[in-house]
Amino acid sequence: MKTLCDFKRSDIESQIDHIIKIVSKPKFICKKCARVAKDKKYLCKAEALIGEK
Ligand SMILES: [Zn+2]
């Protein structure tokens, strides 16, 4: 599966329902792209958000 970081602008609109589920309760942030997600598998350089280490 593609990471959130891999989504291109043209992908986002068609995948928006999926993206909303991934980002609605984030626990990880990507150190490279500044995207957030509930699971580190969706990010290329995941770092746990505060309190989740
Ligand atoms: Zn990334």
N, CA, C, O and the ligand as a Tripos MOL2 file, in Angstrom:
@<TRIPOS>MOLECULE
protein
  213   211    54     0     0
PROTEIN
NO_CHARGES

@<TRIPOS>ATOM
      1 N           0.8310   -1.2050    0.0000 N.3       1 MET1
      2 CA          0.0000    0.0000    0.0000 C.3       1 MET1
      3 C           0.8630    1.2520    0.0000 C.2       1 MET1
      4 O           1.9330    1.2730    0.6070 O.2       1 MET1
      5 N           0.4120    2.2650   -0.6610 N.am      2 LYS2
      6 CA          1.1400    3.5330   -0.6930 C.3       2 LYS2
      7 C           1.1000    4.2110    0.6670 C.2       2 LYS2
      8 O           0.1070    4.1280    1.3890 O.2       2 LYS2
      9 N           2.1880    4.8790    1.0020 N.am      3 THR3
     10 CA          2.1500    5.7020    2.2060 C.3       3 THR3
     11 C           1.4360    7.0080    1.8940 C.2       3 THR3
     12 O           1.2750    7.4010    0.7390 O.2       3 THR3
     13 N           1.0200    7.6590    2.9600 N.am      4 LEU4
     14 CA          0.3840    8.9580    2.7920 C.3       4 LEU4
     15 C           1.3230    9.9370    2.0860 C.2       4 LEU4
     16 O           0.8880   10.8040    1.3280 O.2       4 LEU4
     17 N           2.5980    9.7780    2.3490 N.am      5 CYS5
     18 CA          3.6060   10.6550    1.7520 C.3       5 CYS5
     19 C           3.6770   10.5040    0.2350 C.2       5 CYS5
     20 O           4.1110   11.4160   -0.4680 O.2       5 CYS5
     21 N           3.2530    9.3600   -0.2560 N.am      6 ASP6
     22 CA          3.3260    9.1060   -1.6900 C.3       6 ASP6
     23 C           2.1570    9.6910   -2.4650 C.2       6 ASP6
     24 O           2.2040    9.7920   -3.6910 O.2       6 ASP6
     25 N           1.1040   10.0760   -1.7460 N.am      7 PHE7
     26 CA         -0.0620   10.6010   -2.4580 C.3       7 PHE7
     27 C           0.2910   11.8820   -3.1880 C.2       7 PHE7
     28 O           0.8930   12.7980   -2.6280 O.2       7 PHE7
     29 N          -0.0890   11.9210   -4.4200 N.am      8 LYS8
     30 CA          0.0670   13.1420   -5.1910 C.3       8 LYS8
     31 C          -1.2330   13.9320   -5.1160 C.2       8 LYS8
     32 O          -2.2820   13.4130   -4.7370 O.2       8 LYS8
     33 N          -1.1300   15.1790   -5.4810 N.am      9 ARG9
     34 CA         -2.3070   16.0340   -5.4030 C.3       9 ARG9
     35 C          -3.4890   15.4360   -6.1710 C.2       9 ARG9
     36 O          -4.6350   15.5270   -5.7310 O.2       9 ARG9
     37 N          -3.2070   14.8420   -7.2880 N.am     10 SER10
     38 CA         -4.2810   14.2700   -8.0940 C.3      10 SER10
     39 C          -4.8940   13.0290   -7.4550 C.2      10 SER10
     40 O          -6.0360   12.6770   -7.7520 O.2      10 SER10
     41 N          -4.1280   12.3510   -6.5600 N.am     11 ASP11
     42 CA         -4.6490   11.1560   -5.8840 C.3      11 ASP11
     43 C          -5.5750   11.5260   -4.7330 C.2      11 ASP11
     44 O          -6.4980   10.7830   -4.4000 O.2      11 ASP11
     45 N          -5.3210   12.6630   -4.1400 N.am     12 ILE12
     46 CA         -5.9680   12.9880   -2.8720 C.3      12 ILE12
     47 C          -7.4910   13.0420   -3.0140 C.2      12 ILE12
     48 O          -8.2170   12.4990   -2.1820 O.2      12 ILE12
     49 N          -7.9590   13.6880   -4.0540 N.am     13 GLU13
     50 CA         -9.4000   13.8340   -4.1920 C.3      13 GLU13
     51 C         -10.0910   12.4820   -4.3240 C.2      13 GLU13
     52 O         -11.1450   12.2630   -3.7270 O.2      13 GLU13
     53 N          -9.5080   11.5830   -5.0950 N.am     14 SER14
     54 CA        -10.1410   10.2820   -5.3000 C.3      14 SER14
     55 C         -10.0150    9.3820   -4.0790 C.2      14 SER14
     56 O         -10.8000    8.4470   -3.9160 O.2      14 SER14
     57 N          -9.0370    9.6530   -3.2180 N.am     15 GLN15
     58 CA         -8.7770    8.8120   -2.0450 C.3      15 GLN15
     59 C          -9.2250    9.4650   -0.7460 C.2      15 GLN15
     60 O          -8.8660    8.9940    0.3330 O.2      15 GLN15
     61 N          -9.9960   10.5340   -0.8300 N.am     16 ILE16
     62 CA        -10.2190   11.3690    0.3440 C.3      16 ILE16
     63 C         -10.8780   10.6160    1.5030 C.2      16 ILE16
     64 O         -10.5370   10.8670    2.6590 O.2      16 ILE16
     65 N         -11.7940    9.7160    1.2320 N.am     17 ASP17
     66 CA        -12.4380    8.9730    2.3200 C.3      17 ASP17
     67 C         -11.4250    8.1310    3.0790 C.2      17 ASP17
     68 O         -11.4590    8.0530    4.3070 O.2      17 ASP17
     69 N         -10.5290    7.5060    2.3370 N.am     18 HIS18
     70 CA         -9.4610    6.7110    2.9290 C.3      18 HIS18
     71 C          -8.5120    7.6040    3.7370 C.2      18 HIS18
     72 O          -8.1170    7.2460    4.8460 O.2      18 HIS18
     73 N          -8.1570    8.7390    3.1930 N.am     19 ILE19
     74 CA         -7.2320    9.6560    3.8570 C.3      19 ILE19
     75 C          -7.8190   10.1870    5.1630 C.2      19 ILE19
     76 O          -7.1170   10.2910    6.1690 O.2      19 ILE19
     77 N          -9.0820   10.5150    5.1410 N.am     20 ILE20
     78 CA         -9.7270   11.0220    6.3600 C.3      20 ILE20
     79 C          -9.6070   10.0040    7.4870 C.2      20 ILE20
     80 O          -9.3450   10.3800    8.6300 O.2      20 ILE20
     81 N          -9.7940    8.7250    7.1870 N.am     21 LYS21
     82 CA         -9.6760    7.6800    8.2100 C.3      21 LYS21
     83 C          -8.2510    7.6070    8.7630 C.2      21 LYS21
     84 O          -8.0550    7.3820    9.9570 O.2      21 LYS21
     85 N          -7.2780    7.7950    7.9040 N.am     22 ILE22
     86 CA         -5.8770    7.6870    8.3250 C.3      22 ILE22
     87 C          -5.4520    8.8580    9.2050 C.2      22 ILE22
     88 O          -4.6820    8.6700   10.1470 O.2      22 ILE22
     89 N          -5.9370   10.0530    8.9170 N.am     23 VAL23
     90 CA         -5.4170   11.2580    9.5790 C.3      23 VAL23
     91 C          -6.3060   11.7760   10.7070 C.2      23 VAL23
     92 O          -5.9230   12.7190   11.3980 O.2      23 VAL23
     93 N          -7.4720   11.1900   10.9090 N.am     24 SER24
     94 CA         -8.4180   11.8010   11.8470 C.3      24 SER24
     95 C          -7.9620   11.7240   13.2990 C.2      24 SER24
     96 O          -8.2610   12.6320   14.0750 O.2      24 SER24
     97 N          -7.2490   10.6720   13.6910 N.am     25 LYS25
     98 CA         -6.7110   10.5870   15.0600 C.3      25 LYS25
     99 C          -5.2250   10.2570   14.9870 C.2      25 LYS25
    100 O          -4.8260    9.1280   15.2710 O.2      25 LYS25
    101 N          -4.4170   11.2210   14.6120 N.am     26 PRO26
    102 CA         -3.0020   10.9320   14.3430 C.3      26 PRO26
    103 C          -2.2100   10.5740   15.5840 C.2      26 PRO26
    104 O          -2.4080   11.1650   16.6460 O.2      26 PRO26
    105 N          -1.3180    9.6130   15.4550 N.am     27 LYS27
    106 CA         -0.3760    9.2340   16.5120 C.3      27 LYS27
    107 C           1.0610    9.3520   16.0430 C.2      27 LYS27
    108 O           1.9890    9.2690   16.8470 O.2      27 LYS27
    109 N           1.2480    9.5410   14.7680 N.am     28 PHE28
    110 CA          2.5910    9.6390   14.1950 C.3      28 PHE28
    111 C           2.6750   10.8230   13.2440 C.2      28 PHE28
    112 O           1.6920   11.2090   12.6110 O.2      28 PHE28
    113 N           3.8840   11.3920   13.1590 N.am     29 ILE29
    114 CA          4.1370   12.4530   12.1950 C.3      29 ILE29
    115 C           5.3160   12.0370   11.3280 C.2      29 ILE29
    116 O           6.2360   11.3720   11.8030 O.2      29 ILE29
    117 N           5.2890   12.4220   10.0790 N.am     30 CYS30
    118 CA          6.4220   12.1540    9.2060 C.3      30 CYS30
    119 C           7.4330   13.2840    9.3380 C.2      30 CYS30
    120 O           7.1090   14.4540    9.1320 O.2      30 CYS30
    121 N           8.6530   12.9200    9.6830 N.am     31 LYS31
    122 CA          9.7010   13.9230    9.8980 C.3      31 LYS31
    123 C          10.1350   14.5700    8.5960 C.2      31 LYS31
    124 O          10.6920   15.6680    8.5930 O.2      31 LYS31
    125 N           9.8830   13.8960    7.5070 N.am     32 LYS32
    126 CA         10.3110   14.4110    6.2060 C.3      32 LYS32
    127 C           9.2240   15.2700    5.5530 C.2      32 LYS32
    128 O           9.5170   16.3010    4.9480 O.2      32 LYS32
    129 N           7.9780   14.8350    5.6800 N.am     33 CYS33
    130 CA          6.8970   15.4620    4.9130 C.3      33 CYS33
    131 C           5.9100   16.2560    5.7650 C.2      33 CYS33
    132 O           5.0640   16.9710    5.2290 O.2      33 CYS33
    133 N           6.0150   16.1300    7.1050 N.am     34 ALA34
    134 CA          5.1120   16.8280    8.0260 C.3      34 ALA34
    135 C           3.6670   16.3830    7.8820 C.2      34 ALA34
    136 O           2.7490   17.1310    8.2190 O.2      34 ALA34
    137 N           3.4590   15.1790    7.3860 N.am     35 ARG35
    138 CA          2.1160   14.6130    7.3650 C.3      35 ARG35
    139 C           1.8970   13.8290    8.6610 C.2      35 ARG35
    140 O           2.8520   13.3910    9.3020 O.2      35 ARG35
    141 N           0.6400   13.6600    9.0320 N.am     36 VAL36
    142 CA          0.3310   12.8790   10.2230 C.3      36 VAL36
    143 C          -0.5830   11.7160    9.8580 C.2      36 VAL36
    144 O          -1.3180   11.7600    8.8720 O.2      36 VAL36
    145 N          -0.5100   10.6520   10.7030 N.am     37 ALA37
    146 CA         -1.3320    9.4790   10.4630 C.3      37 ALA37
    147 C          -1.5140    8.7100   11.7630 C.2      37 ALA37
    148 O          -0.7590    8.8870   12.7190 O.2      37 ALA37
    149 N          -2.5320    7.8510   11.7790 N.am     38 LYS38
    150 CA         -2.7880    7.0650   12.9890 C.3      38 LYS38
    151 C          -1.8350    5.8760   13.1050 C.2      38 LYS38
    152 O          -1.6900    5.3020   14.1840 O.2      38 LYS38
    153 N          -1.1940    5.5080   12.0140 N.am     39 ASP39
    154 CA         -0.2890    4.3640   12.0220 C.3      39 ASP39
    155 C           0.9840    4.7140   11.2550 C.2      39 ASP39
    156 O           0.9310    5.3330   10.1930 O.2      39 ASP39
    157 N           2.1290    4.3100   11.8080 N.am     40 LYS40
    158 CA          3.3910    4.6900   11.1600 C.3      40 LYS40
    159 C           3.5760    4.0670    9.7910 C.2      40 LYS40
    160 O           4.3950    4.5340    9.0000 O.2      40 LYS40
    161 N           2.8290    3.0240    9.5070 N.am     41 LYS41
    162 CA          2.9880    2.3870    8.1910 C.3      41 LYS41
    163 C           2.5400    3.2950    7.0530 C.2      41 LYS41
    164 O           2.8550    3.0320    5.8930 O.2      41 LYS41
    165 N           1.8150    4.3510    7.3690 N.am     42 TYR42
    166 CA          1.3520    5.2660    6.3280 C.3      42 TYR42
    167 C           2.3380    6.3830    6.0300 C.2      42 TYR42
    168 O           2.0970    7.2020    5.1440 O.2      42 TYR42
    169 N           3.4580    6.4250    6.7690 N.am     43 LEU43
    170 CA          4.4130    7.5250    6.6350 C.3      43 LEU43
    171 C           5.7940    6.9900    6.2660 C.2      43 LEU43
    172 O           6.1470    5.8690    6.6320 O.2      43 LEU43
    173 N           6.5790    7.8000    5.5360 N.am     44 CYS44
    174 CA          7.9000    7.3310    5.1090 C.3      44 CYS44
    175 C           8.9550    7.4980    6.2040 C.2      44 CYS44
    176 O           9.8800    6.6910    6.2920 O.2      44 CYS44
    177 N           8.8290    8.5380    7.0410 N.am     45 LYS45
    178 CA          9.7790    8.7640    8.1370 C.3      45 LYS45
    179 C           9.0060    9.0230    9.4210 C.2      45 LYS45
    180 O           9.0750   10.1120    9.9900 O.2      45 LYS45
    181 N           8.2770    8.0220    9.8680 N.am     46 ALA46
    182 CA          7.3680    8.1950   10.9910 C.3      46 ALA46
    183 C           8.0970    8.4640   12.2940 C.2      46 ALA46
    184 O           9.1290    7.8570   12.5810 O.2      46 ALA46
    185 N           7.5490    9.3810   13.0800 N.am     47 GLU47
    186 CA          8.0220    9.6770   14.4280 C.3      47 GLU47
    187 C           6.7690    9.7590   15.2980 C.2      47 GLU47
    188 O           5.7820   10.3920   14.9230 O.2      47 GLU47
    189 N           6.8180    9.1130   16.4640 N.am     48 ALA48
    190 CA          5.6420    9.1400   17.3340 C.3      48 ALA48
    191 C           5.3760   10.5570   17.8140 C.2      48 ALA48
    192 O           6.3030   11.3000   18.1350 O.2      48 ALA48
    193 N           4.1160   10.9190   17.8590 N.am     49 LEU49
    194 CA          3.7440   12.2020   18.4420 C.3      49 LEU49
    195 C           3.9350   12.1310   19.9560 C.2      49 LEU49
    196 O           4.1080   11.0510   20.5210 O.2      49 LEU49
    197 N           3.9030   13.2780   20.5930 N.am     50 ILE50
    198 CA          4.1610   13.3480   22.0500 C.3      50 ILE50
    199 C           3.2670   12.3850   22.8180 C.2      50 ILE50
    200 O           2.0610   12.3130   22.5830 O.2      50 ILE50
    201 N           3.8700   11.6580   23.7240 N.am     51 GLY51
    202 CA          3.1080   10.7350   24.5620 C.3      51 GLY51
    203 C           2.9200    9.3700   23.9490 C.2      51 GLY51
    204 O           2.2910    8.5050   24.5590 O.2      51 GLY51
    205 N           3.4400    9.1540   22.7730 N.am     52 GLU52
    206 CA          3.2140    7.8740   22.1000 C.3      52 GLU52
    207 C           4.5100    7.1010   21.8890 C.2      52 GLU52
    208 O           4.5440    6.1880   21.0650 O.2      52 GLU52
    209 N           5.5750    7.4380   22.6070 N.am     53 LYS53
    210 CA          6.8370    6.7390   22.4210 C.3      53 LYS53
    211 C           6.9290    5.4900   23.2480 C.2      53 LYS53
    212 O           7.9400    4.7900   23.1970 O.2      53 LYS53
    213 ZN          6.9410   11.2150    4.5780 Zn       54 ZN54
@<TRIPOS>BOND
     1     1     2 1
     2     2     3 1
     3     3     4 2
     4     3     5 am
     5     5     6 1
     6     6     7 1
     7     7     8 2
     8     7     9 am
     9     9    10 1
    10    10    11 1
    11    11    12 2
    12    11    13 am
    13    13    14 1
    14    14    15 1
    15    15    16 2
    16    15    17 am
    17    17    18 1
    18    18    19 1
    19    19    20 2
    20    19    21 am
    21    21    22 1
    22    22    23 1
    23    23    24 2
    24    23    25 am
    25    25    26 1
    26    26    27 1
    27    27    28 2
    28    27    29 am
    29    29    30 1
    30    30    31 1
    31    31    32 2
    32    31    33 am
    33    33    34 1
    34    34    35 1
    35    35    36 2
    36    35    37 am
    37    37    38 1
    38    38    39 1
    39    39    40 2
    40    39    41 am
    41    41    42 1
    42    42    43 1
    43    43    44 2
    44    43    45 am
    45    45    46 1
    46    46    47 1
    47    47    48 2
    48    47    49 am
    49    49    50 1
    50    50    51 1
    51    51    52 2
    52    51    53 am
    53    53    54 1
    54    54    55 1
    55    55    56 2
    56    55    57 am
    57    57    58 1
    58    58    59 1
    59    59    60 2
    60    59    61 am
    61    61    62 1
    62    62    63 1
    63    63    64 2
    64    63    65 am
    65    65    66 1
    66    66    67 1
    67    67    68 2
    68    67    69 am
    69    69    70 1
    70    70    71 1
    71    71    72 2
    72    71    73 am
    73    73    74 1
    74    74    75 1
    75    75    76 2
    76    75    77 am
    77    77    78 1
    78    78    79 1
    79    79    80 2
    80    79    81 am
    81    81    82 1
    82    82    83 1
    83    83    84 2
    84    83    85 am
    85    85    86 1
    86    86    87 1
    87    87    88 2
    88    87    89 am
    89    89    90 1
    90    90    91 1
    91    91    92 2
    92    91    93 am
    93    93    94 1
    94    94    95 1
    95    95    96 2
    96    95    97 am
    97    97    98 1
    98    98    99 1
    99    99   100 2
   100    99   101 am
   101   101   102 1
   102   102   103 1
   103   103   104 2
   104   103   105 am
   105   105   106 1
   106   106   107 1
   107   107   108 2
   108   107   109 am
   109   109   110 1
   110   110   111 1
   111   111   112 2
   112   111   113 am
   113   113   114 1
   114   114   115 1
   115   115   116 2
   116   115   117 am
   117   117   118 1
   118   118   119 1
   119   119   120 2
   120   119   121 am
   121   121   122 1
   122   122   123 1
   123   123   124 2
   124   123   125 am
   125   125   126 1
   126   126   127 1
   127   127   128 2
   128   127   129 am
   129   129   130 1
   130   130   131 1
   131   131   132 2
   132   131   133 am
   133   133   134 1
   134   134   135 1
   135   135   136 2
   136   135   137 am
   137   137   138 1
   138   138   139 1
   139   139   140 2
   140   139   141 am
   141   141   142 1
   142   142   143 1
   143   143   144 2
   144   143   145 am
   145   145   146 1
   146   146   147 1
   147   147   148 2
   148   147   149 am
   149   149   150 1
   150   150   151 1
   151   151   152 2
   152   151   153 am
   153   153   154 1
   154   154   155 1
   155   155   156 2
   156   155   157 am
   157   157   158 1
   158   158   159 1
   159   159   160 2
   160   159   161 am
   161   161   162 1
   162   162   163 1
   163   163   164 2
   164   163   165 am
   165   165   166 1
   166   166   167 1
   167   167   168 2
   168   167   169 am
   169   169   170 1
   170   170   171 1
   171   171   172 2
   172   171   173 am
   173   173   174 1
   174   174   175 1
   175   175   176 2
   176   175   177 am
   177   177   178 1
   178   178   179 1
   179   179   180 2
   180   179   181 am
   181   181   182 1
   182   182   183 1
   183   183   184 2
   184   183   185 am
   185   185   186 1
   186   186   187 1
   187   187   188 2
   188   187   189 am
   189   189   190 1
   190   190   191 1
   191   191   192 2
   192   191   193 am
   193   193   194 1
   194   194   195 1
   195   195   196 2
   196   195   197 am
   197   197   198 1
   198   198   199 1
   199   199   200 2
   200   199   201 am
   201   201   202 1
   202   202   203 1
   203   203   204 2
   204   203   205 am
   205   205   206 1
   206   206   207 1
   207   207   208 2
   208   207   209 am
   209   209   210 1
   210   210   211 1
   211   211   212 2
@<TRIPOS>SUBSTRUCTURE
     1 MET1         2 RESIDUE 1 A MET
     2 LYS2         6 RESIDUE 1 A LYS
     3 THR3        10 RESIDUE 1 A THR
     4 LEU4        14 RESIDUE 1 A LEU
     5 CYS5        18 RESIDUE 1 A CYS
     6 ASP6        22 RESIDUE 1 A ASP
     7 PHE7        26 RESIDUE 1 A PHE
     8 LYS8        30 RESIDUE 1 A LYS
     9 ARG9        34 RESIDUE 1 A ARG
    10 SER10       38 RESIDUE 1 A SER
    11 ASP11       42 RESIDUE 1 A ASP
    12 ILE12       46 RESIDUE 1 A ILE
    13 GLU13       50 RESIDUE 1 A GLU
    14 SER14       54 RESIDUE 1 A SER
    15 GLN15       58 RESIDUE 1 A GLN
    16 ILE16       62 RESIDUE 1 A ILE
    17 ASP17       66 RESIDUE 1 A ASP
    18 HIS18       70 RESIDUE 1 A HIS
    19 ILE19       74 RESIDUE 1 A ILE
    20 ILE20       78 RESIDUE 1 A ILE
    21 LYS21       82 RESIDUE 1 A LYS
    22 ILE22       86 RESIDUE 1 A ILE
    23 VAL23       90 RESIDUE 1 A VAL
    24 SER24       94 RESIDUE 1 A SER
    25 LYS25       98 RESIDUE 1 A LYS
    26 PRO26      102 RESIDUE 1 A PRO
    27 LYS27      106 RESIDUE 1 A LYS
    28 PHE28      110 RESIDUE 1 A PHE
    29 ILE29      114 RESIDUE 1 A ILE
    30 CYS30      118 RESIDUE 1 A CYS
    31 LYS31      122 RESIDUE 1 A LYS
    32 LYS32      126 RESIDUE 1 A LYS
    33 CYS33      130 RESIDUE 1 A CYS
    34 ALA34      134 RESIDUE 1 A ALA
    35 ARG35      138 RESIDUE 1 A ARG
    36 VAL36      142 RESIDUE 1 A VAL
    37 ALA37      146 RESIDUE 1 A ALA
    38 LYS38      150 RESIDUE 1 A LYS
    39 ASP39      154 RESIDUE 1 A ASP
    40 LYS40      158 RESIDUE 1 A LYS
    41 LYS41      162 RESIDUE 1 A LYS
    42 TYR42      166 RESIDUE 1 A TYR
    43 LEU43      170 RESIDUE 1 A LEU
    44 CYS44      174 RESIDUE 1 A CYS
    45 LYS45      178 RESIDUE 1 A LYS
    46 ALA46      182 RESIDUE 1 A ALA
    47 GLU47      186 RESIDUE 1 A GLU
    48 ALA48      190 RESIDUE 1 A ALA
    49 LEU49      194 RESIDUE 1 A LEU
    50 ILE50      198 RESIDUE 1 A ILE
    51 GLY51      202 RESIDUE 1 A GLY
    52 GLU52      206 RESIDUE 1 A GLU
    53 LYS53      210 RESIDUE 1 A LYS
    54 ZN54       213 GROUP 0 **** ****
